[in-house]
């Protein structure tokens, strides 16, 4: 048996095809695209020690999109070995982000009532790789419910990084954001804690890993999943029902416990003149209060105007 470097290279290529070449090329492109202009000619092992140009969420999204695009290209070229390796790498790389989504859906947004940041539980702190951003607002801020937690935006100035949200998650990103806000409010109201004590279904209680979700989808359809549309449909069917569960629970609390229909009816009676006598009753109540106050001040010998 003749042992040579050429034989070793041929054996590796026979087993792994062009997997390692494509992975190195993807890492090189992502790191150069997210590095400073003066560092883009450096090699991968040099870029590791240099400061990144883009935020971590944008780098993660670009890496996932690049892996998925390259896997689709290899499948079109009928290189199934490289395609399987790239998809395995893509799934393993997506797992931390998928875990962040499950944690956000389960824990919801952290609600701070004051300036003491120690009140926020450690499990609720959002990581820099997550596509939802904490603007560090407090619950008493008038913009808290709209601007407290938002989807991260891309680098609009340079245009080098399009979006910090991976393309296969973009159709459901707004659902995830709204569900986390609803879950956080339900936690603050103590509604979910009561539901858990009754062993009811809660968000993300049975959320599977991303790899098991993809494996199950492949077994059901008996096809290779590598396109953005295929993955978007899978995660949509998995995530959106959970999001609607939290939103439905919050709607039930608002309707039943907060009696929003009663308040809306009162607003209609006053401002939309739904009932003609409602304004006269308001006026009579106001004048009665003024008359009682005048009588009280006159009885005490106070002659100043009210």
N, C-alpha and C positions, 0 to 999 in steps of 0.2 A: 504494500500500500504506500503510495507516494503522498506525502503530506505537504501542502503548499498553501500559500495565502490565496492564490487564485482558486484552488479547489474549495477553500473555506468560503470565499466570496460567492462562488457558484452554488454551494450548498445552502448558504443563507438566502440568496436570491430565489433559489428553488422552493424554499419553504415559506419565506415571508414576502416574496416578490419585491415590490418597490415601497413597502411600508415605511421603512426607516428613512429612505430618501424623501418621501412625502412629508413625514412628520418633521424632519429637520427643516425642510423648506417652509412648512407652515409656521414653525416657531421663528425661523429667521424673518419671514415677512411680517409677522405680527409684532415682533420686538422692534424691527426697524421702523415700522409704521407708527409705533407708539413712542418712539424715542425722539430726542431733539435732532434738529437738522444736521448739526455738526457730528452727531454720533451714528448716523444711518449707514455709514460705510463700515462700521465695526462688525465683528463677528458675534455670534450668539454668546460665546463664553466671555466676551468683553462687555456686552450689553447688560449682563446680569448685575454688574457692580455700578452701573451708571444710572442716574435718575431717570424715571419714566416721564414722558411728555403728557400722557393721558391719564385720567383717573382710573382706579382699579376696576370699576364697573364697566367702563368702556373697553378696557383690555380684555376682560372676561367675555364680553359679548362678541368682540371681534374674533377672539380665539375660537369660540363655539361656532360662529358663522363660517369661519375659514375651514374648520374641520368638516362641517356638514357639506359645504360646497365641494370640497375635495373628494369626500366620500361619494357624492353623487356623480362626480366626474369619472371616478374610477369604475363605478358601476356602469356608466355609459360606455366605457372602454372595455367592458367585460373582464375587468381585473377584479375578480371576486375576493381573492386573498387580501389584496390591499384594501378593498372596500370594507371587509369585515374587520380588519385591524383598525381602520380609521373610525368606524362606527363604534367599536369597543372603546376606543380612546375618547370619542365624543361623549358617550354615555357616562364613562367614569368622570370626565371633566364636568359634566352637567350635574352630577350628584350633589356637590356642595350647594349649588344654587337651588336645586330642587328641595334640599333640606331647609334652606332659608325660607322658601315659599311656604312649606308646611308649618314651620315655626311661626311665621307671620300670620297665617290663617288660624292657627290654634291660639296663640297668645294675643294677637291683635296689637294695635298701636299702644305704646305706653303713654299714660295720661299723667302729666305733671301738674299739680295744683299750685305749686309755688316755685320759687327759684332754687330750691334745694334739689340738686340733681341726684342726691343719694336716695330720693324717694323712688326713682325709676329702677325696677328690678333688672338685674344683670342680664337675664335671659331675653329681655325685650330690646336690648341695644342692637341697632341695625349695623351690619357690617358694610364696609366700603364697597365690597363686590356686589351688594344687593342693588337692584334697580329702583328701590324705593328710598327716598331721602328724607331724613329728619331735619326740619328747619329750626329745631330747638325753640318752639313756641310753647307757651303755657296754656292751660285750658281756659283761663280767663281772657286770653287774647281774643278779640273779635274775629280775627282771621284764622283761628286755630283749626276749625273744622274743614276749611278749604285749603289752607296753606301749611298746616302743621306737618303733614306728611304728603309728599307729592312724588310723582315719577321723575326720575332723573332725566335731565336733558343732555343732548349731545354737545359736542364742541362746535358751536355755531360759528365761531370766529375763524378758525382755520379750515373747518370742513373735512379734516382728515379722519375723524371718528364720527360716523353717522349717528349712532344711537347706542346708549348703554344697555339697551334691552335686546337680547338675542331675537332674531327674526321669528323663530318658532314660538316665542312667548309674547310677541307684540299683540296678537289679537285678544289675549286675555289679561294683559297687564292692568288695564283699568278695572277689570273685575276683581283682581287680586287686591288692588289698592282699596277699593270700596269695601270689600269683605273684611279686610284687616281693621279698617276704621269702625265698621259696625261691631266687630268682635270686641275691640277695645272698649267701646261704649257699653256693651253688654257686660263685660267684666267689671267695669266701674260701677254699674248699677247692681251687680250681684246676681244677675239673671242666669248666667252660665254656670256659676257655682251651684245654684239651686238645681239646675238641670243635671249637672254631673252627679249630684247626690242621688238622683232618681235613676241613674244609669241610662240616661237618654243619649241619643246620638249627638255628638258634638263634632265640630269641625276638626278635620285632620286626625281624628281618633283612629282611623284605619287607613291612613294615607300610606300607600306602598312606596317602595323605593323606585327611583327612575328606571333602574335596570330591570326590575321585575315588571314594571309597567310596559316597557318596550318589548320584553320577552313574551309577555302575555298577548300583546297585540300582534306580534309576529306569528305566534302559534295559532291565533284565531284566523288571521287572514292568509297565512302561509305565503307571505310575500316579504321582500326586503323593504325596509323602511329607511329612507335616507333623504327624502325631499322635505322641504320646509312645510309644505301643505299637509303631508302625511303626519308629521309630528305635531303640527298645530291642531289637527283634528283629534289626535290622541289626548293631548294635554287639555284640550277644551272639554272633552267628555269627562275627564277626571277632575278638573278643577272647578269648572263653572257650577255644577250642582252643589258643591260645598260652599261656594260663594253665595249662592242663592239661599242656602239654608240660614246663614248668619243674617242676611238681609231680611229674610222672612221673619226671623225671630225678633229683630229690631222693629220691624213694621208692626208685629203683634203687640210689642210692648208700647209702642207709640199710640196704637189705636185703642187698646184695652185699658192699660194702666194710666197713660197720660190723657186719654179721652180727647184725642185731637179732633174728632168729629164734632164734639160739643163746642170746642173753641172755634173751629171753622164756621159752625153755624152762627155763633155769636158775632163773628166778624162779618158774615153775610148780612145779618140783621141790621148792623150799625152802618157799615160802609156801603153796602150795596142796596140799602133800603128794602130789604126783603120783607120786613115787617114795618108798616107805617107808624105804628104806635111806639116803636122802640126808642126813637129819638125823643119823643115827648116824655117818656118815662125817665130817660137820662136827664133831660132838662129839669123835670120836676124834682129829681133826686138832688141835682146840683143846687137848685134854688132853695130846697128845704134845708140843705146843709148851710147855705149862706144865711138864711133866715135864723136858724138856730144859733149860729155864731154871732150874728148881730144882736140877738136878744141876750145872749150871754154877756157880751161886752157892755151893753146898755145897763144890764142889771148890776154890773160891777162899777158903774159910773165912768166908763171909758167912752169918750165921745169922738175919738179919732176914727177916721174912715178905715174900713176893713182892708 
